[in-house]
Amino acid sequence: MLDKLQLVAERYAEMAERAAQPDFYNDPKAATKLLREQKQLEPIVEAYRKYQKTLRESRDLREMLDGTLDPDMRELCQEEYTQAKKDLEDLEQQLKILLLPRDPNDDKDVIVEIRGGVGGEESALFAHSLFRMYSMYADRRGWKVELMNYNETELGGVKEADFVISGEGAYSRLKFESGVHRVQRVPETESGGRVHTSTATVAVLPEMDTVDVDIRPEDIEMQVFRSSGAGGQHINKTSSAVRLIHKPSGIVVSCQEERSQVQNREKCMQMLASKLYEIEQNRINDQVTSERRSQVGTGMRNERIRTYNFPQGRVTDHRIGLTLYKIDAIMDGDLDELIDALVTADQAEKLQKQE
């Protein structure tokens, strides 16, 4: 590991030297690529430098302890040496995690799709609650939310909501949200006060550029329509909403939130590219069964991942057995404790596979 870290540090130094050259920005594309790589290596290099410094301090303290010291100084040195050894262990674990292979999509923006599932109108209301939860989480992190398709029910629920979340690390944080979300609560439509169980499905896709996926024009059927009344933010008298049908796969995507047909078609193409990319990745993952559950045992939309129990005020993530009694805060977008636990579990699983 130390040899690998030394190579990373040398690469980082080379990039810093290159970035300081007067002609560095003559090629903006190459400059952007190098700066992005440099930013990715920076936490590894910082941790490695801290490890080296702590290692030197540990050795110096060991030499002092091997020498002649008065009792008070020996006790102080022993305390510092014990702490330095613990710090080295912590830093070594941190470096192992930092050296894990990165998901190439971690820096991408995401397309999130939410659909009402089992439970009729209550599932649509829960889908709306999830849309609100993710929107508030994005706001907490300074990310941008952009609607693509929003099909509302008469009672304020959501049959389907498709939206883009843009911001640094969006996919790395949200990729664990794909799957079936279950709610247990007394529906607004229930007069008897009985607790009902309903579901909604969430899919999180890395937003792909159309150049990243091979889409043949002859494979696409385009339809135009007017924005639906309750569903579109803008009710257009012209047919600006766009629906694309990918004939080989049967995938249908639509966008009605932009003002123009051209803009809606462009958003549809991005969504289609992301869906086709997901299909291809699933095909590859299916060939290696152990990799199929790389996202903490999920990634499959038909797998129940989380339960939101309102009467008990708890949220349980079934993949890692974590229960938090803070449902109101979570529904208001306070997701970091959940997501941090999922990230940690994913890292632990990857570390175990490397050993």
Secondary structure as GFF3:
##gff-version 3
##sequence-region A 1 355
A	DSSP	alpha_helix	2	19	.	.	.	ID=ss1
A	DSSP	three_ten_helix	24	26	.	.	.	ID=ss2
A	DSSP	alpha_helix	28	66	.	.	.	ID=ss3
A	DSSP	alpha_helix	71	98	.	.	.	ID=ss4
A	DSSP	beta_strand	110	116	.	.	.	ID=ss5
A	DSSP	alpha_helix	121	140	.	.	.	ID=ss6
A	DSSP	beta_strand	144	152	.	.	.	ID=ss7
A	DSSP	beta_strand	158	166	.	.	.	ID=ss8
A	DSSP	alpha_helix	170	174	.	.	.	ID=ss9
A	DSSP	three_ten_helix	175	177	.	.	.	ID=ss10
A	DSSP	beta_strand	179	185	.	.	.	ID=ss11
A	DSSP	beta_strand	196	206	.	.	.	ID=ss12
A	DSSP	three_ten_helix	210	212	.	.	.	ID=ss13
A	DSSP	three_ten_helix	217	219	.	.	.	ID=ss14
A	DSSP	beta_strand	220	225	.	.	.	ID=ss15
A	DSSP	beta_strand	241	246	.	.	.	ID=ss16
A	DSSP	beta_strand	251	255	.	.	.	ID=ss17
A	DSSP	alpha_helix	261	287	.	.	.	ID=ss18
A	DSSP	three_ten_helix	289	291	.	.	.	ID=ss19
A	DSSP	beta_strand	304	309	.	.	.	ID=ss20
A	DSSP	beta_strand	314	317	.	.	.	ID=ss21
A	DSSP	beta_strand	322	324	.	.	.	ID=ss22
A	DSSP	alpha_helix	327	331	.	.	.	ID=ss23
A	DSSP	alpha_helix	336	354	.	.	.	ID=ss24
###
